[in-house]
Amino acid sequence: MKDCVIRLARPGDQPGAYHVCLKTGNFGKDGEPFYREDPDALGRLFVGPYLAYEPDLSHILEDDQGICGYALGALDSKTFFARYEKEWRPDLCARFPMPTGDPNQWTRSQMVHSWYHSPDYTMPEPYAEYPSHLHIDLLERAQGRGYGRRMIDMVMAALRQRGSPGAHLGVSMMNAPAFGFYQRLCFKELLRVGEGQDGCVYMGKKL
């Protein structure tokens, strides 16, 4: 198995990064079977804005087969979400109407489209201690080889250089391996929201 290269994002990375988001979009597992009607649904939300607005904090993992992971960050969450709200979200809402009918009958894609219209800007307290945020996804072929830890360290180092006192991230309650991974990296639990498939644990680490 050939080594991967970690580099900063550059123009043209969006399709490959969106694909990683799709293939990890089922609570860390392959989400492709659930998003066939709109494979880019998740990527538009969880990847695109970071590549556009925080390219210096967007790290790409690549091997001979192409992009196989990313670690994305935002220096100041309030500033990032304000820009997302003003510049990114209006286009999403215009292109993808709010789903109608019984939400219990919505497809996964329709559920994500509803998130375009009802965004979640949760920022755990104490905000002043964890104003930055990040998230990371790796394809299965790149997992278990130390790249996730290295990429998080790189994003955290970049945040530290920019003066951030700490960063947070969100982990699905359905993704136990990720929760354990972040605990090993000394992230601590800050907040729990919801439960089950809709539940999210926010974790933070001081820099």
Secondary structure as UniProt FT lines:
FT   STRAND          5..8
FT   TURN            11..12
FT   HELIX           14..23
FT   TURN            24..25
FT   TURN            27..28
FT   HELIX           32..34
FT   TURN            36..37
FT   TURN            39..40
FT   HELIX           41..46
FT   HELIX           48..53
FT   HELIX           55..57
FT   STRAND          59..63
FT   TURN            64..65
FT   STRAND          66..74
FT   HELIX           77..83
FT   HELIX           84..88
FT   HELIX           89..95
FT   HELIX           103..105
FT   HELIX           108..117
FT   HELIX           127..129
FT   STRAND          132..138
FT   HELIX           140..142
FT   TURN            143..144
FT   HELIX           147..161
FT   TURN            162..163
FT   STRAND          166..172
FT   TURN            173..174
FT   HELIX           176..184
FT   TURN            185..186
FT   STRAND          188..193
FT   HELIX           196..198
FT   STRAND          200..206
//
